[in-house]
Amino acid sequence: MHPNYRPDIPYPETPEILQKRSLLGQNLDDVESVLPEVYNWMYLSRRTDDRLRDLFRQGLVYGTLAGGQGNEGMAAPIGLLLDREKDVVSFSHRNLASHLIWSDNLCDHLCQYMANSGSPTLGREGNVHHGDPLNRSLPIISHLGPILSSVMGGIDSQRRMGRDAIGIGFFGDGASSTGDIHETMNFAAVLKIPMVFVIENNGYAYSTPTDEQYIIDSLGSRATAYGMEYVTLDISDTADIVSQLNVVFQKTRESGMPIVVEVNTLRLQGHAAYDTCHYLTDDIIEGWKSRDANPILRQKLMDAHGEQPIKEAEEIIDAYLEECIKVSLAQPQIEEQDLEGEQFSNSLHGFQWKQAGKELKNLTFAQALNHAHKMILEESEEALVMGQDIATYGGAFKVTDELYELFGRSKVINTPLAESATVGYGIGLAFNGHRPIIEFQFADFATDATTQICLNAGTFYYRCGAAIPMVMRFPCGGGLTFGSFHSQELEAMYTQFPGLKVLYPSSVQDAFDCMLAAYDSDDPVLLFEHKGLYRGLRDDVTISNDYHHVWKPRMVREGNVATIVSYGFMVGLCEKVCDYLADEYEYDFELIDLRALKPVDLDPIRESVRKTGRLIVVHEARRNTGFGAEVVSQICEELFFDMEAPPLRIGSLDAPVPFAAPLERQYMPTKESITQDILNWLDKIS
């Protein structure tokens, strides 16, 4: 999908009363003068939501239809008060008015809900999840909380580019209970990022009332715990909302500090179209209706200006909406696409490093990575490195040593201990043009950011066409008696999720080149680094612009007895096993280092297995559903009748990583155990 995709459809012309999409530059001291303009958008939003509900019941709109009826008095002012040229947003499923103001044409949204060929996401994103990346509107995910940190990253990226941008992140009373919300609020306060956290408090998270969500009087009051100011507004008073939001936005833009706005809103329809609202009493429903901003503002404008101008505007909007619905319904169905191939942008920045040709002598694996970081930060303006303890301490394994002293806090960022918010922050930076590198202290800790990595970063390009050039570094592996929570091999888990690329080097040169290749990619790349290699290997490194070869397997040694496939730390062990078996038994094994696990190139393995007729896969990850299972499965599917023996899979035990050294040796493959497993296998198949 092209990031600038817009369907070539002759849309109805937007009426003049909806041509203006901003209140900026108008005299907001006289707020009454802008209320007719605000009402036009509130009315369009309400009528569109209602008509979408009608179309849903007719089977013409699909998915989870969550309307914004009752939120217009907040959503329209926010859309009109932001600066569409520079601010960063992610509107929730209750903010159709903001969506309509921010994006290009009403038909874009209608076609998205209808999932037809006019869909701006090519039918890939859900009907209430889409954003508008061309205008810095990030799509949401159903988890809601994680998107806030991406907005925060987008704002910081804009600020780093010299633009006095602010951003808006929305969450409801339900999502306020999630950890991502609190991680991001703390993060924004610590890094002083000008983000407005808007709480849409309608009293219910689906059917769960607020008294089962929290016990404080006001959600906004939580802001004080993070050193932020907060404002509480009521949805029924549109004029007050316009006035106060204008002050909040100006203050945030000038101070550069985050703030919280809690709006006591309401929900005139159920959580979604299928919600019967049986958990609500008639008194609650009638109370909400009495606070509905749309009829309240309509009556106020009629009292001030008479009925005729209001009704004329509504008639124009109704006619425009119906024409847009007619045009949108006429669009053909979506055509089949290359869904697997287009999960990645597969584009490269194309860095040509100035230091190419230089040789670096006798570096450890960790030093090679460190030098790659230094070169990237020195030669790429878009580069940022972030993570816990990476600044003055230099990272848990000293891979980021000296970076802070050389490049300062603006480029080397010590983040709060908040893995999920850190990844979300990186997504927002990458979305807006930066190229962040994130270090996890241990690969195990990345599980706290699984939603951000797998469901947000990994799907971003597929969902909205926006590339996310981001490197996430995973120190992994056992053998150092670090125990269960600092030693796991989790690469197979991440290869399961679409949109993520995975590299796992086994040599000093490959570590250096993998870092450059990962950084050059416009897709999110996970770089697995075995901790046992950090100081267990030394070698010379040649800096070359031919570093993309790491996406292909490496032939380590040739042979004809069997094909051994491995990666990471196990490649070195397999080399020793091959040497031993050649010396003692005159067995010559072919050894191939995968290097890239996703996308994985199995062609060299296929070619080798056709020659040897036998396949062995060795990895440190647990044997049960480890990545070797995928290699064996694909090779056997295609070459079953070319193979002379069943394949052999060697991996760690299906158990947590133990702490004591004798138990750890029992748990994971060693030179001795690999050798014995291969000899036993050869005896069995001979």
C-alpha positions as CSV (number, residue, x, y, z in Angstrom):
1,M,0.0,0.0,0.0
2,H,1.4,3.4,-0.9
3,P,1.5,5.8,2.0
4,N,-0.1,8.6,-0.2
5,Y,-3.0,6.4,-1.2
6,R,-6.2,8.3,-2.0
7,P,-9.0,6.7,-4.1
8,D,-9.6,8.4,-7.4
9,I,-13.3,9.0,-7.0
10,P,-15.2,12.2,-8.0
11,Y,-16.5,13.1,-4.5
12,P,-19.3,15.6,-4.0
13,E,-18.0,19.1,-3.4
14,T,-17.8,20.1,0.2
15,P,-20.4,22.8,1.0
16,E,-19.0,26.3,1.7
17,I,-20.2,26.1,5.3
18,L,-17.9,23.2,5.9
19,Q,-14.9,24.5,4.0
20,K,-13.3,26.1,7.0
21,R,-11.8,23.6,9.4
22,S,-10.1,25.8,11.9
23,L,-10.9,28.4,14.6
24,L,-7.3,29.5,14.7
25,G,-6.9,33.2,14.0
26,Q,-10.4,34.0,15.0
27,N,-11.4,36.1,17.9
28,L,-12.2,33.5,20.6
29,D,-12.7,36.2,23.2
30,D,-16.1,36.5,21.5
31,V,-16.7,32.8,21.6
32,E,-20.4,33.2,20.7
33,S,-19.4,34.3,17.2
34,V,-17.8,31.0,16.3
35,L,-20.5,28.7,17.8
36,P,-22.5,28.5,14.5
37,E,-19.3,27.1,12.8
38,V,-18.8,24.6,15.7
39,Y,-22.5,23.5,15.4
40,N,-22.2,22.8,11.7
41,W,-19.6,20.2,12.4
42,M,-21.4,18.8,15.4
43,Y,-24.5,18.4,13.3
44,L,-22.6,16.7,10.5
45,S,-21.1,14.3,12.9
46,R,-24.4,13.4,14.6
47,R,-26.2,12.9,11.3
48,T,-23.3,10.8,9.9
49,D,-23.2,8.6,13.0
50,D,-27.0,8.1,12.8
51,R,-26.9,7.3,9.1
52,L,-24.0,4.9,9.6
53,R,-26.1,3.1,12.2
54,D,-29.0,2.9,9.7
55,L,-26.6,1.5,7.0
56,F,-25.2,-1.0,9.6
57,R,-28.7,-2.4,10.2
58,Q,-29.1,-2.8,6.4
59,G,-25.9,-4.7,6.2
60,L,-24.1,-2.0,4.2
61,V,-21.6,-1.0,6.9
62,Y,-19.5,-3.6,8.6
63,G,-17.5,-4.4,11.7
64,T,-17.7,-2.9,15.1
65,L,-19.8,0.3,14.7
66,A,-19.1,2.5,17.7
67,G,-20.8,5.9,17.4
68,G,-19.9,9.2,18.9
69,Q,-23.4,10.4,19.6
70,G,-23.1,12.6,22.7
71,N,-19.4,13.5,22.2
72,E,-19.7,16.1,19.5
73,G,-19.6,19.0,21.9
74,M,-16.0,18.0,22.7
75,A,-14.9,16.4,19.5
76,A,-15.8,19.3,17.2
77,P,-14.1,22.1,19.2
78,I,-10.9,20.0,19.6
79,G,-10.7,19.4,15.8
80,L,-11.3,23.1,15.1
81,L,-8.8,24.4,17.7
82,L,-5.8,22.2,16.7
83,D,-3.3,23.3,14.1
84,R,-3.8,20.8,11.3
85,E,-0.5,21.8,9.7
86,K,1.7,20.6,12.6
87,D,-0.1,19.0,15.5
88,V,-0.3,15.2,16.1
89,V,-3.5,13.4,17.0
90,S,-5.1,10.0,17.4
91,F,-8.8,10.3,17.6
92,S,-10.8,7.6,19.3
93,H,-13.9,5.9,18.0
94,R,-16.1,8.5,19.8
95,N,-14.6,11.4,17.9
96,L,-16.1,11.3,14.4
97,A,-16.4,15.1,14.4
98,S,-12.7,15.5,14.9
99,H,-12.0,12.9,12.2
100,L,-14.2,14.8,9.7
101,I,-12.6,18.1,10.4
102,W,-9.0,16.7,10.3
103,S,-9.2,14.5,7.2
104,D,-10.0,15.3,3.6
105,N,-13.5,14.2,2.6
106,L,-16.5,12.7,4.2
107,C,-16.5,10.0,1.5
108,D,-13.1,8.8,2.8
109,H,-14.8,7.8,6.1
110,L,-18.0,6.4,4.6
111,C,-16.0,4.2,2.2
112,Q,-13.9,3.0,5.1
113,Y,-17.0,2.0,7.1
114,M,-18.3,0.3,4.0
115,A,-15.0,-1.5,3.4
116,N,-15.2,-0.9,-0.4
117,S,-12.6,0.1,-3.0
118,G,-12.8,3.7,-1.8
119,S,-11.4,2.8,1.6
120,P,-8.3,4.9,2.3
121,T,-6.8,1.9,4.1
122,L,-7.6,-0.5,1.2
123,G,-10.1,-2.3,3.5
124,R,-7.4,-3.4,5.9
125,E,-8.1,-1.3,8.9
126,G,-11.2,-1.5,11.1
127,N,-14.0,1.0,10.5
128,V,-13.5,3.0,13.7
129,H,-9.7,2.5,13.9
130,H,-8.4,4.4,10.9
131,G,-6.4,7.5,11.0
132,D,-4.9,9.8,8.4
133,P,-1.1,9.5,8.4
134,L,-0.7,12.1,5.7
135,N,-2.0,14.6,8.3
136,R,-0.3,13.1,11.3
137,S,-3.4,11.4,12.6
138,L,-2.4,8.0,14.0
139,P,-4.8,5.0,13.7
140,I,-5.9,3.5,17.0
141,I,-5.8,-0.1,18.1
142,S,-8.5,-1.7,20.2
143,H,-6.4,-1.7,23.3
144,L,-6.6,2.2,23.2
145,G,-4.0,2.9,25.9
146,P,-0.9,2.0,23.9
147,I,-1.6,4.6,21.2
148,L,-1.1,7.5,23.6
149,S,2.7,7.0,23.7
150,S,2.9,7.0,19.9
151,V,1.2,10.4,19.9
152,M,3.7,11.5,22.4
153,G,6.5,10.3,20.2
154,G,5.0,12.1,17.2
155,I,4.9,15.4,19.1
156,D,8.4,15.1,20.3
157,S,9.5,14.4,16.7
158,Q,7.7,17.5,15.5
159,R,9.4,19.6,18.3
160,R,12.8,18.2,17.4
161,M,12.1,19.4,13.9
162,G,11.5,22.9,15.2
163,R,7.8,23.0,15.1
164,D,5.8,24.1,18.1
165,A,3.4,21.2,17.9
166,I,1.2,19.8,20.5
167,G,-0.8,16.6,20.5
168,I,-4.0,15.0,21.7
169,G,-4.4,11.5,23.1
170,F,-7.9,10.3,24.1
171,F,-8.9,7.6,26.6
172,G,-12.0,6.8,28.5
173,D,-12.8,6.1,32.1
174,G,-12.3,2.4,31.3
175,A,-8.9,2.7,29.6
176,S,-7.8,4.9,32.5
177,S,-7.2,1.7,34.5
178,T,-4.6,0.4,32.0
179,G,-0.9,0.6,32.6
180,D,-0.1,2.2,29.3
181,I,-2.0,5.3,30.3
182,H,0.0,5.8,33.4
183,E,3.3,4.9,31.7
184,T,2.7,7.6,29.1
185,M,1.5,10.3,31.5
186,N,4.7,9.8,33.6
187,F,6.8,9.6,30.5
188,A,5.5,12.8,29.0
189,A,5.9,14.6,32.4
190,V,9.5,13.4,32.8
191,L,10.5,14.3,29.2
192,K,8.4,17.5,29.2
193,I,6.4,16.7,26.0
194,P,3.5,19.0,25.3
195,M,0.7,16.5,25.1
196,V,-3.0,17.0,26.1
197,F,-4.4,13.9,27.7
198,V,-8.2,14.0,27.1
199,I,-10.3,11.8,29.3
200,E,-13.7,11.0,27.9
201,N,-15.6,10.1,31.0
202,N,-19.1,8.9,30.1
203,G,-19.4,6.9,33.3
204,Y,-19.2,3.4,31.7
205,A,-16.5,1.2,30.2
206,Y,-18.9,-0.7,28.0
207,S,-21.2,-1.8,30.8
208,T,-18.8,-1.4,33.8
209,P,-19.6,1.7,35.8
210,T,-16.9,4.0,37.1
211,D,-17.4,3.0,40.7
212,E,-16.0,-0.4,39.7
213,Q,-13.1,1.3,37.9
214,Y,-11.8,3.8,40.5
215,I,-12.7,5.3,43.8
216,I,-11.4,8.9,43.4
217,D,-13.8,11.8,42.7
218,S,-12.2,12.8,39.5
219,L,-10.0,11.0,37.0
220,G,-8.4,14.3,36.1
221,S,-7.0,14.6,39.6
222,R,-4.6,11.8,38.9
223,A,-2.6,14.4,36.9
224,T,-1.2,15.9,40.1
225,A,0.6,12.7,40.9
226,Y,2.6,13.2,37.7
227,G,3.2,16.9,38.2
228,M,0.6,18.0,35.6
229,E,-2.2,20.5,35.7
230,Y,-5.7,19.3,34.9
231,V,-9.0,20.9,33.9
232,T,-12.5,19.4,34.2
233,L,-15.2,20.3,31.6
234,D,-18.8,19.4,31.1
235,I,-20.0,18.2,27.6
236,S,-23.2,20.2,27.7
237,D,-21.6,23.6,27.6
238,T,-20.0,24.0,24.2
239,A,-19.1,27.6,24.6
240,D,-17.2,26.9,27.8
241,I,-15.4,23.9,26.2
242,V,-14.3,26.0,23.2
243,S,-13.0,28.8,25.5
244,Q,-11.2,26.5,28.0
245,L,-9.7,24.2,25.4
246,N,-8.4,27.3,23.5
247,V,-6.6,28.4,26.7
248,V,-5.3,24.8,27.4
249,F,-3.9,24.4,23.9
250,Q,-2.2,27.8,23.9
251,K,-0.7,27.2,27.3
252,T,0.5,23.7,26.4
253,R,2.0,25.0,23.1
254,E,3.9,27.8,24.9
255,S,5.0,26.0,28.0
256,G,5.9,22.7,26.3
257,M,4.4,20.8,29.3
258,P,1.7,18.1,29.3
259,I,-1.8,18.7,30.8
260,V,-4.9,16.6,31.5
261,V,-8.4,17.5,30.4
262,E,-11.3,15.5,31.8
263,V,-14.6,15.9,30.0
264,N,-17.7,14.6,31.7
265,T,-19.4,13.3,28.6
266,L,-22.2,10.9,27.8
267,R,-23.1,8.1,25.5
268,L,-26.5,8.4,23.7
269,Q,-26.1,5.0,22.1
270,G,-24.6,1.8,23.3
271,H,-20.9,1.0,23.4
272,A,-21.3,-0.3,19.8
273,A,-24.2,-1.0,17.5
274,Y,-24.8,-4.5,19.0
275,D,-25.1,-3.1,22.6
276,T,-28.6,-3.2,23.9
277,C,-27.9,-1.0,26.9
278,H,-29.9,-3.2,29.2
279,Y,-27.6,-2.3,32.1
280,L,-28.7,1.3,32.0
281,T,-31.8,2.6,33.8
282,D,-34.3,5.0,32.2
283,D,-33.3,7.7,34.6
284,I,-29.6,7.5,33.4
285,I,-30.7,7.6,29.8
286,E,-33.0,10.5,30.3
287,G,-30.3,12.3,32.3
288,W,-27.9,11.9,29.4
289,K,-30.4,13.2,26.9
290,S,-30.9,16.3,29.0
291,R,-27.2,17.1,28.8
292,D,-26.9,16.5,25.0
293,A,-24.8,19.4,23.7
294,N,-26.3,19.2,20.1
295,P,-29.9,20.2,20.9
296,I,-28.7,22.6,23.7
297,L,-26.4,24.5,21.3
298,R,-29.0,24.4,18.5
299,Q,-31.6,26.0,20.7
300,K,-29.1,28.6,21.9
301,L,-28.2,29.5,18.3
302,M,-31.9,29.7,17.3
303,D,-32.6,32.1,20.3
304,A,-29.7,34.3,19.1
305,H,-30.0,34.1,15.3
306,G,-33.5,32.8,14.6
307,E,-34.5,29.4,13.2
308,Q,-34.0,30.0,9.5
309,P,-30.1,30.1,9.3
310,I,-29.8,27.0,11.5
311,K,-32.3,25.0,9.5
312,E,-30.8,26.2,6.2
313,A,-27.4,25.0,7.3
314,E,-28.8,21.7,8.4
315,E,-30.6,21.2,5.1
316,I,-27.3,21.8,3.2
317,I,-25.4,19.4,5.4
318,D,-28.2,16.7,5.1
319,A,-28.1,17.0,1.3
320,Y,-24.3,16.8,1.2
321,L,-24.3,13.7,3.5
322,E,-26.9,11.9,1.4
323,E,-25.0,12.6,-1.8
324,C,-21.8,11.3,-0.2
325,I,-23.6,8.2,1.0
326,K,-24.9,7.6,-2.6
327,V,-21.5,8.0,-4.1
328,S,-19.8,5.8,-1.5
329,L,-22.4,3.0,-1.8
330,A,-21.8,3.0,-5.6
331,Q,-18.1,2.1,-5.2
332,P,-17.2,-1.5,-6.2
333,Q,-16.0,-4.1,-3.7
334,I,-12.4,-4.2,-2.7
335,E,-10.2,-6.4,-4.9
336,E,-7.9,-9.1,-3.6
337,Q,-4.4,-7.9,-2.6
338,D,-1.0,-9.3,-1.8
339,L,-1.7,-9.4,1.9
340,E,1.4,-11.2,2.8
341,G,3.8,-9.3,0.6
342,E,2.4,-5.9,1.7
343,Q,2.9,-6.4,5.4
344,F,6.3,-4.7,4.9
345,S,7.2,-1.5,3.1
346,N,10.5,-3.3,2.1
347,S,11.9,0.1,1.4
348,L,15.4,1.2,2.6
349,H,16.7,4.6,3.5
350,G,19.9,3.8,1.5
351,F,22.5,5.0,3.9
352,Q,26.0,5.2,2.4
353,W,28.3,5.4,5.4
354,K,31.2,7.8,5.2
355,Q,33.5,5.5,7.2
356,A,33.2,2.7,4.6
357,G,36.5,1.1,3.9
358,K,37.8,1.6,7.4
359,E,39.0,-1.5,9.4
360,L,38.4,-1.8,13.1
361,K,40.8,-4.2,14.8
362,N,40.1,-6.8,17.5
363,L,36.6,-5.8,18.6
364,T,34.3,-7.7,20.8
365,F,30.8,-8.4,19.7
366,A,29.6,-5.7,22.1
367,Q,32.2,-3.2,20.8
368,A,31.2,-3.8,17.2
369,L,27.6,-2.9,18.1
370,N,28.8,0.1,20.1
371,H,30.8,1.4,17.1
372,A,27.8,0.9,14.8
373,H,25.7,3.0,17.2
374,K,28.4,5.8,17.2
375,M,28.6,5.8,13.4
376,I,24.8,5.9,13.1
377,L,24.4,8.8,15.6
378,E,27.3,10.7,14.0
379,E,26.1,10.3,10.4
380,S,22.3,10.2,10.6
381,E,20.4,13.3,11.8
382,E,17.3,11.2,12.4
383,A,18.9,8.7,14.8
384,L,17.9,8.5,18.5
385,V,18.9,5.8,21.0
386,M,16.7,5.2,24.0
387,G,16.2,2.7,26.8
388,Q,16.7,2.2,30.5
389,D,20.2,3.0,31.9
390,I,21.7,3.6,28.5
391,A,23.1,7.0,29.2
392,T,25.8,7.6,31.8
393,Y,25.8,3.9,32.7
394,G,26.2,2.8,29.1
395,G,23.6,0.1,29.1
396,A,23.4,-3.2,31.0
397,F,26.0,-4.7,28.8
398,K,27.8,-1.5,27.9
399,V,26.7,-1.6,24.3
400,T,25.8,2.1,24.5
401,D,28.9,3.1,26.4
402,E,30.1,6.7,25.7
403,L,27.2,7.5,23.5
404,Y,25.7,9.9,26.1
405,E,29.0,11.8,26.5
406,L,29.5,12.0,22.8
407,F,26.0,12.9,21.6
408,G,24.1,14.3,24.7
409,R,20.6,13.9,26.1
410,S,18.9,15.0,22.9
411,K,20.1,11.9,21.0
412,V,20.6,9.4,23.9
413,I,17.6,9.2,26.0
414,N,17.3,7.5,29.4
415,T,13.7,6.5,29.6
416,P,11.6,5.7,32.6
417,L,11.2,2.0,33.3
418,A,8.2,1.7,31.0
419,E,8.9,-0.7,28.2
420,S,5.4,-0.4,26.6
421,A,5.5,3.4,26.5
422,T,9.1,3.4,25.3
423,V,8.2,1.4,22.2
424,G,5.0,3.5,21.6
425,Y,7.2,6.6,21.9
426,G,9.5,5.1,19.4
427,I,6.7,4.3,17.0
428,G,5.5,7.9,17.1
429,L,9.0,9.2,16.4
430,A,9.4,6.8,13.5
431,F,6.0,7.7,12.2
432,N,7.0,11.3,11.9
433,G,10.4,10.8,10.3
434,H,12.9,9.9,13.0
435,R,14.7,6.5,13.3
436,P,14.8,5.4,16.9
437,I,16.9,2.6,18.3
438,I,15.5,1.0,21.5
439,E,17.6,-1.1,23.8
440,F,15.8,-3.5,26.1
441,Q,17.9,-4.5,29.1
442,F,16.9,-8.1,28.5
443,A,14.8,-9.6,25.8
444,D,12.6,-11.1,28.5
445,F,11.5,-7.5,29.5
446,A,10.1,-6.9,26.0
447,T,7.1,-9.0,26.9
448,D,5.8,-6.0,28.8
449,A,5.7,-4.3,25.4
450,T,4.1,-7.1,23.4
451,T,1.1,-5.2,22.3
452,Q,3.2,-2.2,21.1
453,I,5.7,-4.4,19.3
454,C,3.4,-7.0,17.7
455,L,0.0,-5.3,17.3
456,N,1.1,-1.7,16.8
457,A,4.5,-1.4,15.3
458,G,4.2,-4.6,13.3
459,T,0.9,-3.7,11.7
460,F,1.3,0.0,11.2
461,Y,2.4,-0.1,7.6
462,Y,-0.2,-2.7,6.6
463,R,-3.0,-0.7,8.3
464,C,-2.3,2.8,7.1
465,G,0.7,2.8,4.8
466,A,3.0,4.7,7.2
467,A,6.5,3.1,7.5
468,I,7.9,2.7,11.0
469,P,11.8,2.6,10.7
470,M,12.7,1.4,14.2
471,V,15.3,-0.9,15.7
472,M,14.6,-2.9,18.9
473,R,17.6,-4.6,20.4
474,F,17.0,-7.7,22.4
475,P,19.9,-9.0,24.6
476,C,19.0,-12.7,25.0
477,G,20.2,-16.2,25.7
478,G,21.3,-18.3,28.6
479,G,24.5,-19.9,29.8
480,L,25.4,-17.1,32.2
481,T,23.4,-18.3,35.2
482,F,21.0,-15.3,35.0
483,G,17.9,-17.4,35.7
484,S,14.5,-17.5,34.0
485,F,13.7,-13.8,33.6
486,H,17.0,-12.8,32.0
487,S,17.9,-15.7,29.7
488,Q,15.1,-16.6,27.4
489,E,15.2,-17.1,23.7
490,L,11.9,-15.6,22.4
491,E,12.6,-15.1,18.7
492,A,10.0,-17.7,17.5
493,M,7.3,-15.7,19.3
494,Y,8.1,-12.5,17.4
495,T,8.4,-14.2,14.0
496,Q,4.8,-15.3,14.4
497,F,3.6,-11.7,14.2
498,P,3.3,-10.0,10.8
499,G,5.2,-6.8,9.9
500,L,8.2,-7.4,12.1
501,K,11.7,-8.3,10.7
502,V,14.1,-10.3,12.8
503,L,17.9,-10.5,12.7
504,Y,20.1,-12.8,14.9
505,P,23.8,-12.5,14.2
506,S,26.5,-15.0,15.3
507,S,29.7,-13.2,14.4
508,V,31.4,-9.9,15.2
509,Q,31.2,-8.7,11.6
510,D,27.6,-9.8,11.3
511,A,26.7,-8.0,14.5
512,F,28.1,-4.7,13.1
513,D,26.4,-5.3,9.7
514,C,23.1,-6.4,11.2
515,M,23.0,-3.1,13.2
516,L,23.4,-1.1,10.0
517,A,21.0,-3.2,8.0
518,A,18.3,-3.0,10.8
519,Y,18.8,0.8,11.0
520,D,18.6,1.2,7.2
521,S,15.3,-0.7,7.0
522,D,12.1,1.4,6.9
523,D,10.3,-1.5,8.7
524,P,10.5,-2.3,12.4
525,V,13.5,-4.7,13.0
526,L,14.1,-6.8,16.1
527,L,17.8,-7.4,16.6
528,F,18.5,-10.4,18.9
529,E,22.0,-10.3,20.5
530,H,23.1,-13.3,22.5
531,K,24.7,-12.1,25.8
532,G,27.2,-14.9,25.7
533,L,28.7,-13.4,22.5
534,Y,29.1,-9.8,23.8
535,R,32.5,-10.6,25.2
536,G,32.8,-14.2,24.1
537,L,33.9,-13.2,20.6
538,R,36.6,-11.0,19.2
539,D,37.4,-10.2,15.6
540,D,38.2,-7.5,13.1
541,V,35.4,-5.5,11.5
542,T,35.5,-4.0,8.0
543,I,33.1,-1.1,7.5
544,S,31.3,-1.5,4.2
545,N,28.2,-0.3,2.4
546,D,27.5,-3.8,1.4
547,Y,25.8,-4.7,4.6
548,H,22.5,-5.9,3.4
549,H,23.9,-9.4,2.8
550,V,22.9,-10.2,6.4
551,W,19.3,-10.7,5.2
552,K,20.6,-13.9,3.4
553,P,21.9,-17.1,5.1
554,R,25.7,-17.5,5.4
555,M,27.4,-20.7,4.3
556,V,29.8,-21.4,7.3
557,R,31.2,-24.7,5.9
558,E,30.4,-27.2,3.2
559,G,29.8,-30.9,3.6
560,N,27.7,-33.8,2.3
561,V,26.7,-35.9,5.3
562,A,23.8,-33.6,6.4
563,T,22.8,-30.0,6.4
564,I,23.0,-28.2,9.8
565,V,21.0,-25.0,10.1
566,S,21.5,-22.7,13.1
567,Y,21.8,-19.1,14.2
568,G,23.1,-16.9,17.0
569,F,25.3,-18.5,19.8
570,M,24.6,-22.0,18.6
571,V,26.5,-21.4,15.3
572,G,29.8,-21.3,17.1
573,L,28.9,-24.5,19.0
574,C,27.9,-26.2,15.8
575,E,31.2,-25.2,14.2
576,K,33.0,-27.0,17.0
577,V,30.8,-30.0,16.7
578,C,31.5,-30.1,13.0
579,D,35.2,-29.9,13.6
580,Y,35.0,-32.7,16.1
581,L,32.9,-35.0,13.9
582,A,35.2,-34.4,11.0
583,D,38.3,-35.1,13.0
584,E,37.0,-38.2,14.9
585,Y,34.6,-39.7,12.4
586,E,35.5,-38.1,9.0
587,Y,31.9,-36.8,8.8
588,D,31.7,-33.6,6.7
589,F,28.6,-31.6,7.7
590,E,27.3,-28.5,5.8
591,L,26.6,-25.7,8.3
592,I,24.4,-22.7,7.4
593,D,23.8,-19.7,9.6
594,L,20.3,-18.2,8.9
595,R,21.1,-14.7,10.3
596,A,17.7,-13.4,9.2
597,L,14.7,-15.2,10.7
598,K,12.1,-12.9,9.2
599,P,11.8,-12.7,6.3
600,V,13.7,-16.0,6.2
601,D,15.4,-17.1,3.0
602,L,15.3,-20.9,2.9
603,D,16.5,-21.3,-0.7
604,P,20.1,-22.1,0.3
605,I,18.8,-24.7,2.8
606,R,16.7,-26.3,0.1
607,E,19.6,-26.5,-2.2
608,S,21.8,-28.0,0.5
609,V,19.2,-30.6,1.6
610,R,18.8,-31.6,-2.0
611,K,22.5,-32.4,-2.0
612,T,22.9,-34.0,1.5
613,G,19.4,-35.5,1.8
614,R,19.4,-34.9,5.6
615,L,18.5,-31.9,7.8
616,I,19.5,-30.9,11.3
617,V,18.2,-27.7,13.0
618,V,20.0,-26.4,16.2
619,H,18.8,-23.5,18.3
620,E,19.0,-22.5,21.9
621,A,15.3,-21.7,22.1
622,R,13.0,-24.4,23.6
623,R,12.6,-27.2,21.1
624,N,8.8,-27.1,21.5
625,T,7.5,-24.7,18.8
626,G,11.0,-23.1,18.4
627,F,11.9,-21.5,15.1
628,G,13.5,-24.8,14.0
629,A,10.0,-26.3,13.8
630,E,9.1,-23.8,11.1
631,V,12.3,-24.5,9.1
632,V,11.7,-28.3,9.3
633,S,8.1,-27.9,8.4
634,Q,8.8,-25.8,5.3
635,I,11.6,-28.0,4.1
636,C,9.7,-31.3,4.6
637,E,6.6,-29.9,2.8
638,E,8.7,-29.3,-0.3
639,L,11.5,-31.9,-0.1
640,F,10.0,-34.8,1.7
641,F,10.7,-37.3,-1.1
642,D,14.3,-35.9,-1.6
643,M,15.2,-36.6,2.0
644,E,16.9,-39.8,3.1
645,A,16.0,-39.5,6.8
646,P,13.6,-37.8,9.1
647,P,15.0,-34.4,10.2
648,L,16.6,-33.8,13.6
649,R,15.6,-30.9,15.8
650,I,17.9,-29.9,18.7
651,G,16.8,-27.2,21.2
652,S,16.5,-26.5,24.9
653,L,14.1,-28.3,27.2
654,D,10.5,-27.3,27.4
655,A,10.9,-25.7,30.8
656,P,11.8,-22.3,32.4
657,V,15.5,-21.5,32.2
658,P,17.0,-22.7,35.5
659,F,19.5,-20.7,37.6
660,A,22.2,-23.1,38.8
661,A,25.0,-23.8,36.3
662,P,24.6,-27.6,36.3
663,L,20.9,-27.3,35.7
664,E,21.4,-24.7,32.9
665,R,23.9,-27.1,31.2
666,Q,21.2,-29.8,31.4
667,Y,18.6,-27.4,30.1
668,M,20.2,-26.1,26.9
669,P,22.3,-27.6,24.1
670,T,26.0,-27.9,24.6
671,K,28.8,-29.0,22.3
672,E,28.7,-32.4,24.0
673,S,24.9,-32.8,23.9
674,I,24.7,-31.7,20.2
675,T,27.4,-34.1,19.2
676,Q,25.8,-37.0,21.0
677,D,22.3,-36.2,19.6
678,I,23.7,-36.2,16.1
679,L,25.6,-39.4,16.6
680,N,22.5,-41.1,18.0
681,W,20.5,-39.9,15.1
682,L,23.1,-41.2,12.5
683,D,23.0,-44.6,14.2
684,K,19.2,-44.7,14.0
685,I,19.0,-43.8,10.4
686,S,22.0,-45.8,9.1
